[in-house]
Amino acid sequence: MNKTATYIDSIITAGKEQGNRWIKFFTGAIWFLIITVCVPFMNTFKKRSDKILAFVLMLIISITVGWLFSIIPIFFSPIVNYVGVPILQIILAVIIVSKSNKRER
């Protein structure tokens, strides 16, 4: 292997065994899980079948996002993953919503 591939491999594997995978899972999926819990109470979906479908889809998305964030290695310390990931998700959501609002005007 060349030096670049070895360096990239060391970055990817550095911290795979650090931190609690369940905490990384829940902190990565927390916002999706909150929305998933709120789906049955939303008035957006009139039919019960639509609410069930939305609930199941949001549950699948929550599990997938949580799994993705649980396999992300820890770079500096576990607190970066535990606190930084939910904050980063909020920032990205605000950016996406503000850009979509500008297009509608």
N, C-alpha and C positions, 0 to 999 in steps of 0.2 A: 504494500500500500504506500501511496505517497504521503507526504507530510500533511497536506490539506485534508485528505480523507481521514487520517488518524486523528487530527485535531478536531474535526467535526464529530467524529465518533466519540471522542472523549467528552465533548460538550453535551452531546445527546445523552450519554450514559451517566454523566456526573450527577448524582443525586436521585437516581431512580429509586433507590432504597431509602431515601431520607423522607421524613415526614409521614404523617398518617394518611394513607390513601383515601380513607373514608371522609376525613375532614376536607381533603382536596376535592373529593367528589361533590360533597354538599356545598362547599363554598363556590365551586364552579357552576353548579346547577341551581343555586338558591333562588335567583330571580325567575327562572323558568318554573321552578316548583311552586313559587308563590302564585304565579299566573295560572298554573295548572289547578291549584286549589280554588282559585276564584272563578274558573270557567263555569261551573254549574250555577253560579249566582249571577252571571252576566245576562243582561237582557238583549244582547246582540243576537243570540240564537233563540229563535222562537220555538222550533221543534225540538223535542226531547232527543231525537236521534242525532241532530246536529250538535247538541251539547255533548252527547256521549262520544261522538266522533272527534270533536275538538279536544275533549278531555284526554282521549286515548292518544291522539297525535301529540298533544303537549307533553304527555307523560313520556312518550317515546323520545321526543326532542330533549326533554329534561335528562333522561337517562343517558342519551348519547353525548350531550354537552358535559354532563358530570363525568362520564367515563373519559372523554377527551382531556378534561382538566386534571383528572386523577393520574394520567400517564405522563403529564408534562413534568419534566425533571425540575428539581429545585435548584435555582442558580445561586442565590446568595444565602437565604435562610428560609425556613418554612413559613414564616410570617408574611413574606412577600407573596407566596401563593395563597395563603389563607385570607389575607386582607386585600391584597392588591388586585386579585382577579375580580372580585365583586365590584370594586371601585372602577376598574377598567371597563367592565360590562356596563355600568351606569353611564360612564363618559361616552362610550360608543353608542349607546341607545339615545342619549341626548343629541349627539352629533347627527345621527341618522334621522331622528324626528325633526330636528331643526332644518336639515337640508330638504326633507320632504315637504315641510311647511312652506319653504321658500318657492318650491316648484309649483305649488298649488295657487300661489298668488299671482 
